[in-house]
Amino acid sequence: MRPDVADFYSGISFDAYRLLGAHPAGSERGWLFTVWAPHAKRVQAVGDWNGWDLYHCDELAMCEDGLWRGRAPMARAGQLYKYNIQGPDGVWRMRPDPFAFSFESPPGTASRLEEPGEALPSLRGKLPGGALRLYEVHAASWRRHWDGRYYSGGELASALVPYAKKRGFTHVEFLPLAEYPYDGSWGYQGCGYFAPTHRIGGAAGFRTLVQALHAAGLGVVMDFVPGHFAPDEGRLSRFDGAPLLESGLSGWGSPEFSLSSGPVRSFLLSSAAYWVWQCGCDGLRVDAVSSVLRSQGRDGAEFFRTLTAGLHARFPGVLLIAEDTERGTPATAPTHRGGLGFDRVWDLNWSGATLGYFSLSFGSRAAQFSAFAAAQFSAGTERGLSCLSHDDCPPPHATVWQSVYGDERQRFAQVRLILLLQAVRPGGCLLFAGTEFGSRRPFDASREPDWERLGEEPCRTLDDFCTALGRFVPSHPALCCAGRMEPAGQDPSHGLLGFVRRGGGETLLIAVNAGDREARGVFRVPGCTARQVFAASFRDGVRHAADGGILRLTMPALSGGIWVIE
């Protein structure tokens, strides 16, 4: 058996897309097709080149290595095609190519003969160090034409690049952009794991978008979904007439990938490598890690270890982020020590405790203050990613602005405090589009965020605050280092919390008053004086003396700031 075929069946192939799928056979010789369909009795290739005539298909042969192979001499680039597969029950079924690099737009389901072209350069290893700041975007709805049409990759880039750059983001993280049939899945139920979605212009549109982001010094992170796929009839489910890629149903009711299968693991590993190598992505955010671990156990854990170790070895500097991991999961521990090998992990404890605290009425917060304070100092923060993502505010509180308690003025003030607490934590942070200006409309994949709110003074002021934070953090070494936060004082009854961060010869105090009344905070600091350098809601303009390392600050209601300790 050829080495590449052996790797595919062993579940360790990272470039199976070179082996399987459709590829040019050479000048005027048509296209070669290779498909994995072990349950099939016969397999044919049919498409535009023969008018979709099922009586004159190009027959594929079952080879000694278990794959079906054949050539369509008349096939040409750009034409649509499918496999016509006779299953073990004798029924013929038309299926698109799982390894296709392009698909026709829905409601059509055919694959398109297309090669990906040259690998796109990335910024892996070239981005500045320090805290990450990710802007999470649903590309198909972040901007829409007036008549509802999608923005192409180039059109999206023209608006997104300056917007993200101005606000100090280091990366743009896209919700899944692998082709998917149903808009309402937001891309999390895919069908084309090697094909950038038609919604942004396919591979060409995605390449244009990535190149524009890279030219501005912005990294690109793509959501990668190895847990489940689209349940649509005629896609990947029961591909050759019997369960092939799936092992059951996921918690979302969609087919779950069978990670005990070597070829399925190779399919997913190769998809991940394709987005990093061929499409120029600088990182992947891996979806629903805990769900996969719960349902697939050891197979799931071994898959993640193979994924992270293989990508890190092949693509030095690639950023791999684990989403949705339960407490105690060694997501960022090295694989040789039994960990999963990710570079960052979503800190769900921080977002849950912080948003939970600010959702309470002011009079009932004291009882939850210890959990709120502990979340700010949670273990592993150096590799944690503090996220305010698209699913961190479930209904009825569908945005961060909606989730906090109080009147309009109090809500904006508290969102500023949440953004401040998030930005100064080690490891980095993530904001879902709209959070930066206090969006009040729940995320809807069919429409834009409520950009008209930026014309209102409170939303514009919050956006300016977010922009200032994005510029402030990278200019202060204490916030860019990997050091932990040190508690500096707290007062649960008044909602006062302070902590110190040190690094690069700099010491900073971060303090907030989350209560609705003015309060006097007492903070322990390693220095003699304090000078405010960043403000949330108030500026004191005074150099404070620290008597015996004790700093006393009078803080207005719902205010916060950062002080340099000297």
Secondary structure per residue as TSV (DSSP state, phi and psi in degrees):
chain	resnum	aa	ss	phi	psi
A	1	M	-	360.0	136.4
A	2	R	-	-59.2	146.5
A	3	P	H	-57.5	-39.8
A	4	D	H	-68.6	-33.7
A	5	V	H	-70.3	-40.8
A	6	A	H	-61.6	-41.8
A	7	D	H	-62.9	-39.4
A	8	F	H	-60.7	-47.9
A	9	Y	H	-72.2	-25.5
A	10	S	H	-80.8	-11.3
A	11	G	T	81.1	27.4
A	12	I	-	-127.0	11.6
A	13	S	-	-82.6	131.4
A	14	F	S	-107.7	3.2
A	15	D	-	-139.2	39.4
A	16	A	H	-64.5	-18.7
A	17	Y	H	-68.4	-14.4
A	18	R	H	-83.1	-26.2
A	19	L	H	-87.0	-47.2
A	20	L	S	-101.3	171.7
A	21	G	E	93.3	-161.1
A	22	A	E	-112.3	132.0
A	23	H	E	-140.9	147.4
A	24	P	E	-57.6	139.2
A	25	A	-	-91.1	-0.2
A	26	G	S	119.3	172.6
A	27	S	T	-54.7	119.3
A	28	E	T	57.7	24.6
A	29	R	S	-113.2	9.8
A	30	G	-	80.7	-150.6
A	31	W	E	-128.3	146.7
A	32	L	E	-96.6	140.5
A	33	F	E	-123.2	135.0
A	34	T	E	-137.0	129.0
A	35	V	E	-140.9	144.8
A	36	W	-	-95.3	110.5
A	37	A	-	-147.4	71.2
A	38	P	T	-66.0	-22.1
A	39	H	T	-89.4	-5.9
A	40	A	-	-74.5	149.5
A	41	K	S	-91.9	-37.9
A	42	R	E	-145.6	152.2
A	43	V	E	-138.0	135.8
A	44	Q	E	-131.3	156.3
A	45	A	E	-108.2	131.3
A	46	V	E	-139.5	147.2
A	47	G	E	-175.4	-160.6
A	48	D	G	-59.8	-31.7
A	49	W	G	-66.1	-22.1
A	50	N	G	-119.4	18.6
A	51	G	T	66.8	21.0
A	52	W	T	58.8	34.8
A	53	D	-	-81.6	108.8
A	54	L	T	-71.0	-10.3
A	55	Y	T	-92.7	-6.5
A	56	H	S	-135.1	52.6
A	57	C	-	-83.0	163.0
A	58	D	E	-91.2	117.6
A	59	E	E	-77.6	136.4
A	60	L	E	-101.2	147.0
A	61	A	E	-106.6	139.7
A	62	M	E	-73.8	120.9
A	63	C	-	-95.6	169.6
A	64	E	T	-66.0	-18.1
A	65	D	T	-92.1	6.6
A	66	G	S	91.8	-1.3
A	67	L	-	-101.3	155.0
A	68	W	E	-97.8	131.8
A	69	R	E	-134.9	149.6
A	70	G	E	-174.0	171.6
A	71	R	E	-129.1	140.1
A	72	A	E	-111.7	98.7
A	73	P	T	-60.1	-28.5
A	74	M	T	-92.7	-4.5
A	75	A	-	-70.2	143.5
A	76	R	-	-135.9	156.1
A	77	A	T	-56.0	140.5
A	78	G	T	92.9	-13.2
A	79	Q	-	-80.8	153.5
A	80	L	E	-87.4	151.2
A	81	Y	E	-157.4	164.6
A	82	K	E	-147.7	168.5
A	83	Y	E	-98.4	135.1
A	84	N	E	-102.1	110.2
A	85	I	E	-116.5	126.7
A	86	Q	E	-91.9	114.6
A	87	G	-	-77.7	179.0
A	88	P	T	-64.8	-18.8
A	89	D	T	-88.6	3.4
A	90	G	S	86.2	-5.3
A	91	V	-	-84.6	137.1
A	92	W	E	-88.6	135.1
A	93	R	E	-134.1	136.8
A	94	M	E	-89.8	130.6
A	95	R	E	-135.4	138.2
A	96	P	-	-71.4	167.8
A	97	D	-	-84.1	120.6
A	98	P	T	-60.2	-25.1
A	99	F	T	-102.0	14.7
A	100	A	-	-66.6	147.1
A	101	F	S	-93.7	-2.9
A	102	S	-	-160.3	151.5
A	103	F	B	-134.7	159.0
A	104	E	-	-75.2	160.5
A	105	S	-	-71.7	143.9
A	106	P	T	-58.1	149.9
A	107	P	T	-82.1	0.7
A	108	G	-	-65.8	153.8
A	109	T	-	-127.3	7.0
A	110	A	-	-76.6	151.8
A	111	S	E	-81.3	162.0
A	112	R	E	-123.1	137.7
A	113	L	-	-72.2	109.7
A	114	E	-	-155.9	139.9
A	115	E	-	-102.6	147.2
A	116	P	-	-74.5	-14.4
A	117	G	-	81.1	-164.5
A	118	E	S	-69.8	147.2
A	119	A	-	-62.0	140.3
A	120	L	-	-87.5	129.7
A	121	P	-	-61.3	153.9
A	122	S	-	-123.5	179.8
A	123	L	-	-106.9	15.9
A	124	R	T	-56.4	125.7
A	125	G	T	81.3	-4.6
A	126	K	T	-109.1	-10.3
A	127	L	S	-76.5	148.9
A	128	P	-	-62.6	148.4
A	129	G	-	-73.5	-177.5
A	130	G	S	104.3	-169.9
A	131	A	-	-67.0	136.3
A	132	L	E	-77.6	149.2
A	133	R	E	-141.5	100.7
A	134	L	E	-102.2	138.6
A	135	Y	E	-109.2	114.2
A	136	E	E	-90.2	127.0
A	137	V	E	-133.0	136.1
A	138	H	-	-94.4	102.5
A	139	A	H	-60.6	-32.0
A	140	A	H	-76.4	-11.2
A	141	S	H	-130.4	-6.1
A	142	W	H	-59.2	-37.6
A	143	R	S	-137.6	140.0
A	144	R	B	-134.1	150.5
A	145	H	-	-68.3	161.7
A	146	W	T	-57.3	-28.5
A	147	D	T	-96.0	11.6
A	148	G	S	93.0	-6.2
A	149	R	-	-65.9	149.1
A	150	Y	B	-69.5	151.2
A	151	Y	-	-76.9	139.1
A	152	S	-	-71.6	170.1
A	153	G	H	-57.9	-41.2
A	154	G	H	-67.8	-40.8
A	155	E	H	-65.3	-41.3
A	156	L	H	-63.2	-42.1
A	157	A	H	-60.3	-39.0
A	158	S	H	-63.0	-27.9
A	159	A	H	-96.2	-41.4
A	160	L	H	-72.7	-41.4
A	161	V	H	-60.2	-54.2
A	162	P	H	-65.6	-31.3
A	163	Y	H	-65.1	-49.9
A	164	A	H	-69.2	-37.2
A	165	K	H	-65.3	-43.9
A	166	K	H	-59.6	-34.7
A	167	R	T	-91.1	10.3
A	168	G	T	76.0	20.0
A	169	F	-	-74.9	145.3
A	170	T	S	-94.9	-26.0
A	171	H	E	-141.2	155.0
A	172	V	E	-111.0	125.3
A	173	E	E	-106.4	123.5
A	174	F	E	-98.2	133.7
A	175	L	S	-56.6	158.5
A	176	P	-	-48.8	132.4
A	177	L	-	-113.9	3.8
A	178	A	E	-66.7	141.2
A	179	E	E	-49.6	136.2
A	180	Y	-	-142.9	146.8
A	181	P	S	-84.4	-30.8
A	182	Y	-	-112.5	118.3
A	183	D	G	-58.0	-36.1
A	184	G	G	-67.1	-11.4
A	185	S	G	-84.3	-7.4
A	186	W	T	63.5	9.6
A	187	G	T	101.2	-3.6
A	188	Y	S	-84.0	-1.0
A	189	Q	S	-123.2	86.6
A	190	G	-	-87.8	166.9
A	191	C	S	-137.6	-18.5
A	192	G	E	-123.7	86.5
A	193	Y	E	-76.2	-2.2
A	194	F	E	-126.0	17.5
A	195	A	E	-131.8	110.3
A	196	P	E	-57.3	139.1
A	197	T	-	-61.3	148.0
A	198	H	G	-63.0	-19.9
A	199	R	G	-62.0	-25.5
A	200	I	G	-115.1	17.3
A	201	G	T	94.5	22.0
A	202	G	H	66.2	-154.3
A	203	A	H	-61.2	-40.2
A	204	A	H	-64.1	-43.0
A	205	G	H	-65.5	-40.3
A	206	F	H	-66.9	-40.8
A	207	R	H	-60.3	-42.7
A	208	T	H	-61.6	-42.7
A	209	L	H	-64.1	-46.6
A	210	V	H	-63.6	-43.8
A	211	Q	H	-62.0	-38.3
A	212	A	H	-67.8	-41.5
A	213	L	H	-63.8	-43.9
A	214	H	H	-64.1	-39.5
A	215	A	H	-61.4	-27.3
A	216	A	T	-91.3	3.1
A	217	G	T	80.2	18.3
A	218	L	-	-100.4	130.7
A	219	G	E	-77.2	159.6
A	220	V	E	-120.7	123.8
A	221	V	E	-119.2	133.8
A	222	M	E	-115.6	136.9
A	223	D	E	-70.4	129.3
A	224	F	E	-119.0	130.6
A	225	V	-	-118.5	94.3
A	226	P	-	-94.9	2.6
A	227	G	S	-88.5	-39.8
A	228	H	B	-154.4	169.7
A	229	F	-	-143.8	176.1
A	230	A	-	-61.6	134.4
A	231	P	-	-84.0	0.6
A	232	D	-	-57.0	136.6
A	233	E	T	-62.1	137.6
A	234	G	T	84.7	15.5
A	235	R	T	-112.3	-112.1
A	236	L	T	-96.0	-22.7
A	237	S	T	-66.2	133.7
A	238	R	T	46.7	54.5
A	239	F	T	-57.2	-45.6
A	240	D	T	-108.4	28.3
A	241	G	S	95.0	-0.8
A	242	A	S	-149.4	161.2
A	243	P	-	-55.6	127.7
A	244	L	S	-128.4	-61.6
A	245	L	S	-84.8	-20.1
A	246	E	E	-100.4	158.2
A	247	S	E	-126.3	-2.1
A	248	G	E	157.3	-158.3
A	249	L	E	-109.6	141.2
A	250	S	-	-80.5	178.1
A	251	G	T	-65.9	-13.9
A	252	W	T	-95.9	3.3
A	253	G	S	82.4	5.1
A	254	S	S	-101.6	159.0
A	255	P	E	-60.9	139.5
A	256	E	E	-100.6	133.4
A	257	F	E	-62.7	140.0
A	258	S	-	-88.6	97.8
A	259	L	T	-80.5	-0.6
A	260	S	T	-82.1	-11.3
A	261	S	S	-90.7	125.3
A	262	G	H	-58.1	-49.9
A	263	P	H	-61.1	-35.3
A	264	V	H	-67.7	-42.2
A	265	R	H	-60.1	-43.3
A	266	S	H	-63.6	-38.0
A	267	F	H	-57.2	-47.3
A	268	L	H	-74.0	-41.5
A	269	L	H	-60.7	-41.2
A	270	S	H	-69.4	-35.3
A	271	S	H	-63.3	-46.0
A	272	A	H	-58.7	-46.6
A	273	A	H	-65.3	-34.4
A	274	Y	I	-60.9	-45.6
A	275	W	I	-68.0	-33.0
A	276	V	I	-77.2	-47.9
A	277	W	I	-83.4	-56.8
A	278	Q	I	-74.7	-37.9
A	279	C	S	-96.9	-2.3
A	280	G	-	76.3	17.8
A	281	C	-	-67.9	142.0
A	282	D	S	-90.5	-10.3
A	283	G	E	-170.9	169.5
A	284	L	E	-130.4	138.6
A	285	R	E	-103.1	116.6
A	286	V	E	-91.9	122.6
A	287	D	-	-79.9	144.3
A	288	A	-	53.0	48.5
A	289	V	H	-61.1	-45.8
A	290	S	H	-65.5	-35.3
A	291	S	H	-63.0	-43.1
A	292	V	H	-64.4	-42.3
A	293	L	H	-64.6	-39.3
A	294	R	H	-66.0	-42.4
A	295	S	H	-85.1	-28.8
A	296	Q	H	-116.3	-2.2
A	297	G	H	54.7	-128.7
A	298	R	H	-61.5	-36.4
A	299	D	H	-61.1	-40.9
A	300	G	H	-65.3	-43.7
A	301	A	H	-63.0	-42.9
A	302	E	H	-66.3	-35.9
A	303	F	H	-61.5	-46.9
A	304	F	H	-64.1	-38.0
A	305	R	H	-64.7	-42.3
A	306	T	H	-64.7	-40.8
A	307	L	H	-60.9	-53.9
A	308	T	H	-69.4	-43.3
A	309	A	H	-64.3	-41.8
A	310	G	H	-68.0	-42.8
A	311	L	H	-69.4	-40.1
A	312	H	H	-63.4	-37.6
A	313	A	H	-70.7	-38.1
A	314	R	H	-83.0	-31.2
A	315	F	S	-131.7	77.9
A	316	P	T	-54.4	135.8
A	317	G	T	91.9	-6.0
A	318	V	-	-65.5	139.9
A	319	L	E	-99.5	118.7
A	320	L	E	-117.5	120.6
A	321	I	E	-117.4	129.1
A	322	A	E	-94.9	127.8
A	323	E	-	-104.0	147.7
A	324	D	S	59.2	62.6
A	325	T	-	-111.1	140.7
A	326	E	-	-77.4	155.4
A	327	R	T	-59.4	135.7
A	328	G	T	97.2	-14.6
A	329	T	-	-72.1	125.4
A	330	P	-	-79.2	61.1
A	331	A	T	-63.1	-39.1
A	332	T	T	-102.4	3.1
A	333	A	S	-72.0	148.2
A	334	P	-	-59.6	149.2
A	335	T	G	-65.2	-31.8
A	336	H	G	-72.4	-8.1
A	337	R	G	-109.2	14.7
A	338	G	T	90.6	2.1
A	339	G	S	-82.3	179.1
A	340	L	-	-92.5	-13.7
A	341	G	-	83.3	14.3
A	342	F	-	-76.2	155.7
A	343	D	S	-82.8	-34.7
A	344	R	E	-139.3	158.8
A	345	V	E	-139.5	139.2
A	346	W	E	-61.9	128.6
A	347	D	-	-90.7	85.1
A	348	L	H	-68.7	-26.4
A	349	N	H	-63.3	-40.1
A	350	W	H	-65.0	-51.2
A	351	S	H	-64.8	-41.4
A	352	G	H	-64.5	-46.6
A	353	A	H	-70.2	-39.3
A	354	T	H	-69.7	-49.6
A	355	L	H	-67.4	-34.6
A	356	G	H	-62.4	-41.4
A	357	Y	H	-64.8	-47.9
A	358	F	H	-73.8	-11.5
A	359	S	T	-81.7	-14.7
A	360	L	S	-82.0	155.2
A	361	S	-	-65.7	154.7
A	362	F	G	-60.1	-35.4
A	363	G	G	-73.1	-14.7
A	364	S	G	-110.5	10.6
A	365	R	-	-81.7	-26.1
A	366	A	G	-56.6	-37.4
A	367	A	G	-67.8	-23.5
A	368	Q	G	-103.6	4.0
A	369	F	H	-64.7	-38.9
A	370	S	H	-62.3	-40.0
A	371	A	H	-67.6	-40.2
A	372	F	H	-61.8	-47.7
A	373	A	H	-65.9	-41.9
A	374	A	H	-62.1	-35.0
A	375	A	H	-65.6	-29.6
A	376	Q	H	-69.1	-24.6
A	377	F	T	-113.0	21.7
A	378	S	-	-58.5	148.4
A	379	A	T	-61.7	146.7
A	380	G	T	77.7	20.8
A	381	T	G	-65.2	-22.9
A	382	E	G	-63.4	-28.7
A	383	R	G	-110.8	8.3
A	384	G	E	-88.4	150.8
A	385	L	E	-117.4	116.1
A	386	S	E	-81.8	113.0
A	387	C	E	-115.7	136.6
A	388	L	E	-119.6	80.7
A	389	S	-	-97.7	-173.9
A	390	H	T	-67.3	-20.4
A	391	D	T	-120.5	20.5
A	392	D	S	-86.5	-7.5
A	393	C	S	-128.3	81.3
A	394	P	-	-70.1	160.6
A	395	P	T	-56.4	149.6
A	396	P	T	-83.7	-6.3
A	397	H	-	-93.6	88.5
A	398	A	-	-90.9	-2.6
A	399	T	S	-137.8	162.8
A	400	V	H	-60.6	-43.2
A	401	W	H	-59.2	-41.6
A	402	Q	H	-70.5	-27.7
A	403	S	H	-75.1	-23.6
A	404	V	S	-85.6	157.3
A	405	Y	-	-87.4	151.2
A	406	G	S	119.7	179.3
A	407	D	S	-78.3	-178.1
A	408	E	H	-59.3	-46.2
A	409	R	H	-62.4	-43.1
A	410	Q	H	-66.5	-36.1
A	411	R	H	-65.2	-45.7
A	412	F	H	-62.4	-40.4
A	413	A	H	-62.7	-40.7
A	414	Q	H	-72.3	-35.5
A	415	V	H	-61.7	-38.3
A	416	R	H	-60.4	-41.7
A	417	L	H	-65.4	-40.5
A	418	I	H	-62.3	-44.5
A	419	L	H	-64.9	-36.5
A	420	L	H	-64.7	-49.1
A	421	L	H	-60.2	-37.8
A	422	Q	H	-67.6	-45.0
A	423	A	H	-68.2	-28.4
A	424	V	T	-92.5	1.2
A	425	R	S	-79.3	148.6
A	426	P	T	-63.7	156.6
A	427	G	T	97.0	-39.1
A	428	G	E	120.7	176.8
A	429	C	E	-145.2	164.8
A	430	L	E	-137.6	135.3
A	431	L	E	-122.5	131.6
A	432	F	E	-81.1	142.5
A	433	A	T	-51.7	130.0
A	434	G	T	105.7	-27.7
A	435	T	G	-62.9	-32.7
A	436	E	G	-66.1	-20.3
A	437	F	G	-122.3	11.8
A	438	G	T	78.2	45.4
A	439	S	-	-56.7	138.2
A	440	R	-	-108.8	-5.5
A	441	R	S	-100.0	129.7
A	442	P	-	-57.5	150.1
A	443	F	-	-60.5	132.2
A	444	D	-	-138.1	118.1
A	445	A	T	-66.9	-7.4
A	446	S	T	-99.1	-0.9
A	447	R	S	-148.7	163.1
A	448	E	-	-71.1	161.8
A	449	P	-	-59.5	164.4
A	450	D	-	-81.0	73.5
A	451	W	G	-60.5	-24.8
A	452	E	G	-60.6	-21.3
A	453	R	G	-64.4	-23.7
A	454	L	G	-65.2	-14.3
A	455	G	G	-81.2	-8.4
A	456	E	S	-94.6	140.7
A	457	E	H	-57.4	-46.9
A	458	P	H	-61.5	-40.7
A	459	C	H	-69.6	-40.5
A	460	R	H	-64.4	-38.6
A	461	T	H	-66.5	-40.8
A	462	L	H	-64.7	-40.9
A	463	D	H	-62.6	-40.1
A	464	D	H	-63.1	-38.2
A	465	F	H	-63.8	-44.9
A	466	C	H	-62.0	-40.9
A	467	T	H	-62.3	-44.6
A	468	A	H	-62.6	-39.7
A	469	L	H	-61.2	-44.0
A	470	G	H	-62.4	-28.0
A	471	R	H	-88.1	-29.7
A	472	F	H	-72.5	-47.0
A	473	V	G	-56.8	-50.9
A	474	P	G	-68.4	-13.7
A	475	S	G	-90.6	2.4
A	476	H	-	-124.9	111.3
A	477	P	H	-59.3	-29.3
A	478	A	H	-64.1	-25.9
A	479	L	H	-94.3	-10.1
A	480	C	H	-102.0	-10.4
A	481	C	S	-84.5	175.0
A	482	A	-	-93.3	8.2
A	483	G	-	-66.6	156.0
A	484	R	-	-83.8	167.2
A	485	M	-	-89.3	140.5
A	486	E	E	-109.5	126.8
A	487	P	E	-59.3	138.3
A	488	A	E	-121.6	-7.9
A	489	G	E	146.7	153.0
A	490	Q	E	-156.6	155.6
A	491	D	E	-141.8	93.2
A	492	P	T	-57.5	-35.2
A	493	S	T	-67.4	-28.1
A	494	H	T	-107.6	-3.9
A	495	G	T	76.2	27.1
A	496	L	E	-91.8	134.6
A	497	L	E	-145.9	133.9
A	498	G	E	-139.0	148.4
A	499	F	E	-151.4	161.2
A	500	V	E	-114.9	140.9
A	501	R	E	-126.5	138.6
A	502	R	E	-128.2	152.6
A	503	G	E	163.2	146.7
A	504	G	T	60.2	31.8
A	505	G	T	77.4	11.5
A	506	E	E	-120.9	142.4
A	507	T	E	-126.6	127.0
A	508	L	E	-123.1	141.3
A	509	L	E	-104.9	129.1
A	510	I	E	-112.7	125.4
A	511	A	E	-137.2	142.8
A	512	V	E	-135.5	149.1
A	513	N	E	-114.8	102.3
A	514	A	-	-90.0	9.1
A	515	G	S	-93.5	169.7
A	516	D	S	-96.0	16.1
A	517	R	S	-136.5	153.1
A	518	E	-	-61.3	142.8
A	519	A	E	-147.8	155.3
A	520	R	E	-104.1	117.9
A	521	G	E	-96.3	144.2
A	522	V	E	-118.1	117.3
A	523	F	E	-126.4	138.8
A	524	R	E	-89.4	122.1
A	525	V	-	-131.7	147.3
A	526	P	S	-87.4	64.0
A	527	G	S	-175.7	-174.9
A	528	C	S	-105.6	-30.7
A	529	T	E	-136.5	162.2
A	530	A	E	-137.8	137.5
A	531	R	E	-133.3	125.0
A	532	Q	E	-70.4	132.7
A	533	V	E	-122.1	-9.8
A	534	F	E	-152.0	139.6
A	535	A	E	-128.6	142.6
A	536	A	E	-120.6	101.7
A	537	S	B	85.3	-20.8
A	538	F	-	-152.1	151.2
A	539	R	-	-124.2	126.8
A	540	D	-	-91.8	-26.7
A	541	G	-	60.9	22.8
A	542	V	-	-124.9	141.0
A	543	R	E	-87.0	117.2
A	544	H	E	-96.0	140.3
A	545	A	E	-89.2	138.1
A	546	A	-	-102.0	108.8
A	547	D	B	-83.3	108.4
A	548	G	T	62.6	33.1
A	549	G	T	79.8	8.1
A	550	I	E	-108.1	122.0
A	551	L	E	-110.3	128.4
A	552	R	E	-111.7	122.8
A	553	L	E	-126.0	131.2
A	554	T	E	-91.4	116.5
A	555	M	E	-116.0	126.3
A	556	P	-	-62.3	166.8
A	557	A	T	-59.3	142.2
A	558	L	T	50.3	54.9
A	559	S	E	-134.2	166.1
A	560	G	E	-166.7	175.6
A	561	G	E	-179.9	-179.9
A	562	I	E	-127.8	132.3
A	563	W	E	-121.9	136.4
A	564	V	E	-80.9	129.3
A	565	I	E	-99.4	125.4
A	566	E	-	-123.0	360.0
